[in-house]
Amino acid sequence: MSTQVVTASVMLNTGELVSLQSTATDSVESELKTSGTVGAGGGITATSIGTYANGKAITHFIQPASCSGQIQYCYLARRGEILRCIEIGSSEEMNSPVSIAPIQLQAGDSLRILTGAATADIRQVNYNVVCNDGTNAIFTGQPGTGTSGSVSLTHILSGQSLGSSLTGRRIVSHYATGTEGARYASGSVLLVNDRGLPMGGVNVTNVSNQQMQPNSVGGATVMLNWQAQVVLIA
């Protein structure tokens, strides 16, 4: 299987800058660790971010998680759950530093990443959400080559739909990434209710062309049987 080198850098509340680098196997979720190759002295041993900076807080992403190919998503994991969705970028695109609400790290925390290179991977669309109660979630789907119909996205950990995962929660911030937004109605991931009507949504950003930005427009209070969908038009 093909591989890609994924890099990122973060700033801690102590003022330290931490470089991250790992070689990821495409289509297999893996961990982004501290870089063992940075600096004249050889850097530091590749380590999970929670182990390296236990008790400290991430305050900025100086460089979002990036690679030369397709990066699908990145998140900070704690005890097997998504603690926070992490912004992604492209090594071919200029990315501005991102200031975030401080995340205090614990031993065992890890940054999880997924990259892709196959044709199906390139078509993948990824929807990241933050809810009013602090819940973070990521939903993905891989539309085929058809020019009509819809594709529902499912949670990367549970495989459940949007409604099954987030019933009663309000989406207060979200973003979607992918390379084929022009094929989708409104160029967006749509939040569709149980009658098939769109109740919210967010544009799909190709991070190879521009930096993605979380936004609060188009969120909604999610109800049971709702879906996060892309509707194919081309």
Stockholm file with secondary structure:
# STOCKHOLM 1.0

chainA/1-234         MSTQVVTASVMLNTGELVSLQSTATDSVESELKTSGTVGAGGGITATSIGTYANGKAITHFIQPASCSGQIQYCYLARRGEILRCIEIGSSEEMNSPVSIAPIQLQAGDSLRILTGAATADIRQVNYNVVCNDGTNAIFTGQPGTGTSGSVSLTHILSGQSLGSSLTGRRIVSHYATGTEGARYASGSVLLVNDRGLPMGGVNVTNVSNQQMQPNSVGGATVMLNWQAQVVLIA
#=GR chainA/1-234 SS CCEEEEEEEEEETTSCEEEEEEEEETTSCEEECBCSSCSTTCCCCCCCHHHHTTTCEEEEEEEEEECSSEEEEEEEEETTEEEEEECBCCTTSCCCCEEEEEEECCTTCEEEEEEECSHHHHHCEEEEEEETTSCEEEEEECCCSCSSSEEECEETTTCCCHHHHHTTCBEEEEEEECSCGGGBGGGEEEEECTTSCEEEEEEEECTTTSCCCCBCTTCCBCCTTCEEEEEBCC
#=GC SS_cons         CCEEEEEEEEEETTSCEEEEEEEEETTSCEEECBCSSCSTTCCCCCCCHHHHTTTCEEEEEEEEEECSSEEEEEEEEETTEEEEEECBCCTTSCCCCEEEEEEECCTTCEEEEEEECSHHHHHCEEEEEEETTSCEEEEEECCCSCSSSEEECEETTTCCCHHHHHTTCBEEEEEEECSCGGGBGGGEEEEECTTSCEEEEEEEECTTTSCCCCBCTTCCBCCTTCEEEEEBCC
//
